[in-house]
Amino acid sequence: MNVFITGASGFIGGRLVGKLLEDNHKLTILIRDPLRDQKLASAGVKTLVGDLSDKEILKSGMEDCDWVFHLAAHVRPVSSDPGLPFITNVTGTLNVLEAAREQSVRKIIITSTA
C-alpha cells in the first residue's frame, strides 16, 4: 500500500512508520523540520517538508495514495499564539481531509490530541 503520514516524526508517528515499514508499505511523510527525517530517508521513506496549511504539498504527498494517517497536531497545552492550536488542529485537519478527497484516497485515519 502507498501510505501518507502527517506527524511521522512524533512519538506515535515514529512507531507507526516503523510498523508500516516492517510490513513493506511505501511511505510518504510530511514533516516540518527537515533535520528530523535523516533516519527515515535512509529507510526509503519519501519525505516532504511543509505543514498542514499547504494544501498543494498535502495533495502532492497523497498522489496515488491508498491510506492517510493524520497524526500531526499542536499538542502543547499553552501557546504564545492563541490561534495556533485551532489553525493546526482544526484548519489543518480540514486541509488534510480536502486533499485526501481531491486525491481519491480510500482510507483516512485521524488521531486526536488531548
Stockholm file with secondary structure:
# STOCKHOLM 1.0

chainA/1-114         MNVFITGASGFIGGRLVGKLLEDNHKLTILIRDPLRDQKLASAGVKTLVGDLSDKEILKSGMEDCDWVFHLAAHVRPVSSDPGLPFITNVTGTLNVLEAAREQSVRKIIITSTA
#=GR chainA/1-114 SS CEEEEESTTSHHHHHHHHHHHHTTCEEEEEESCGGGGHHHHHTTCEEEECCTTCHHHHHHHTTTCSEEEECCCCCCSCCSSTTHHHIIIIIHHHHHHHHHHHTTCSEEEECCCC
#=GC SS_cons         CEEEEESTTSHHHHHHHHHHHHTTCEEEEEESCGGGGHHHHHTTCEEEECCTTCHHHHHHHTTTCSEEEECCCCCCSCCSSTTHHHIIIIIHHHHHHHHHHHTTCSEEEECCCC
//
